Structure formats: C-alpha cells, structure tokens
Amino acid sequence: MAEKYQDQEFLEYIVKSIVSKPEDVSTERNVDEMGVLLTLKTNPADMGYVIGKKGQTAQALRTLLKIVGAKNNARINLKIEEPQGSDKEKINSEADDLKI
C-alpha cells in the first residue's frame, strides 16, 4: 500500500466524516510542477454530500486544503472524480453528439 501524506489523510478524514459510505472513499495523490493534485473518489450516492448545496462543501474542502498546503509550502488542488454513469457525464456525451 502506498504511503499516505498529511494532506491526503486530512482530506480522507474529513470526507469520511460526512458521507454515508466511508469505506468507498479513496484518494490519489500526484505531484508535478503545478503542485499537488488530490483526486477524490466516493460512492456515487455520496456525491451530493461531497459537493454540497451550490458547491459549498467542495469549496470549503478546497479552502481547507489550501491552508494545509500553505503550512507545508505546497500548492494543493482538489479534483472530485465524476462517477461512471453520472448525469453530468450523460449531458457531456449528448453535447458532443450535437457538435458539427
């Protein structure tokens, strides 16, 4: 199992506290010249809890991660992975079909 970093553990702890299926929460951590990218995966049924009303929960998570990053002199970005078969994925594929 890969080593977990402080920012990654922090994100998992917070998200597992707000979702109904914490066992389905996982993160992936990639570092490049732009900084740290944390990719969050959850159960599709929990996406509403993670994003929140008008994206407020997702924005709060990003703000907290920026604070953790500032403490460690790193730029941390959060990507919330869209689950397979989501409505947004269907809308995007329908939009692609309409392009001429």
N, C-alpha and C positions, 0 to 999 in steps of 0.2 A: 504494500500500500504506500502511496506517495506521501511525502511529508506535508503536513498542513501548516500553513503560515498563520500568523496572528490575525491578519485581515480576513483570511478565508474562514478561520474558526469563528471569528466575530460575526461575519455575515451568516454562517450556518446557524449559529446560536440564536440570533435574532429571528431569522425566518422560521426555524423550527418551533419557536415560541408562538408564532401567530398562525400557522397553518394547521389544518385538521389531520394531515397525514405526514408527520415529521420524518418518518422513515423513508419517504420518497424525495427528500431534499438532498441535492448534491451540488457541489461547486467544482469548477475547473479554473485553474489559475495559470495565466500566460503572461510572460514579461517580454516586452520589446522596447524599442526606442521611445515609444509614446508613453510608457509606464506599465502599470499592472492592469490587466483586464480579468475581472472575475465574471465568469459565466454561471448563472444560477439556473438550475433545473428543478422543477417541482411537479407535483401531480397536477394534471390539467384542471381538476376540480378546485385546486387551491390558488389558481392564478388570480382570482378576484381579491383574495386576502393579500397577496404579494403586491399587486398593483394598487389596490385601494381606490376609493372614490376619486375620480378625476386625476388618478396617478399620484395622489398624495403620499401613499405609503412607499411607493417606488422612489419618489423624490426624497423622502426622509431617509431611506436606506442609502441613497447616493450621497446625501449630505453627511451622514454618519461615517461613511467610508472615506470621504474626503478629509474628515477630521483625523481618522486613524492614519490615513496616508500622510497628512501634514506632520503628524507626530513622528513618523518614520522617514520623512523626506522622500516620499514616493507619491506619484500621481496614480490614484486608483479609480478605475471606471467599472461600472456595473452593466452587464448585459443580461437581460432576463430572456431566456430562451423560450420561444413560442412552441407549445406542444404540437405534435403531429395532429392534423385534423382540426385545428382551431379555426374559428370564424375568420380571423384576420388572414390566415393562410388561404382560405377559400376565396376571400374578396380579392387578394392579390393575384391569384391564379385567374380569376374571372377578368380582372383588369388587363392582365397580359393577353388574354384571348381577344380582347377588344382592340388591341393595338394593331395599327395597319402598317 
